[in-house]
Amino acid sequence: MTTESPRWFTSSYSSNGGNCVEVAANLAASRGIVPVRDSKSVDGPIIDVSTEAFSTFVAGMQTGSLDPA
């Protein structure tokens, strides 16, 4: 059995301003998760988000329908 490693990606929308997150979307199909980490602390904690939750988050960001409260 081979284990796929995360391939970290930072959005081009982040403008390299320092307050960025990185995601490893390559694990979505094989593991059903999207790992997320702070780009300033690559050895820090990683949060594994389900693909369903991550898709809902992205869709909400694209449509502006997330409740800021």
N, C-alpha and C positions, 0 to 999 in steps of 0.2 A: 504494500500500500504506500502511495506517495502522498505527502502532505503539501498542499499548496500554500505558499507563503503570501502574506498580504503585499499587494503592490499599492503603496500609498500615493494618493493624488490630492493636490490642493487646487481648489477651484480658481480659474482665471479671474473670477469676480472678486477675489480676495485682495487684489492690488498689492500684495506683499506688504500690507500695512502692519503686520505683526500680530494681529488678533485673528488668527486663522485656525481652522480645523482641517484635518486631513482625513480622508476616508479610503477604505480598501474595498471598493465595489467589486473587485474581481472574485470575492468570496461569496457574493450573493447567491449565485446559482448552485454552487457546490455545498455550501454550509447553511444557507438561509439567513445569513447575518451580514451586516455592513459594519465592520469595526470603525470606530471614530476615535481620534486622538487630537491633542493639542499640538499644533505644529512647532511650538516653541519648546515643547517638552517631549521629544520623540521617545525617550526612555521612560516616560511617565505612564500613568494609567491609560487603558484602552477600554472604551465602552462598546460592547457588542449590541447593536440595535437590530431588531428583526427587520427583514426586508419589507414586510408590510408596513411597519411603523415608519421606516425610512422613506418609503414611497409616499406615504401620507404626508410626511413632513415636507418633502420636495414639492409635492403638488400644492400644498398650502402656501409655500413660499412663492411659487410661480403665479398663483392666482391672488395672492395677498389676502387670503381668507383666514390666516392664523389669528387667533384672539390674543392680543398683547397683554391682557390682564392675567 
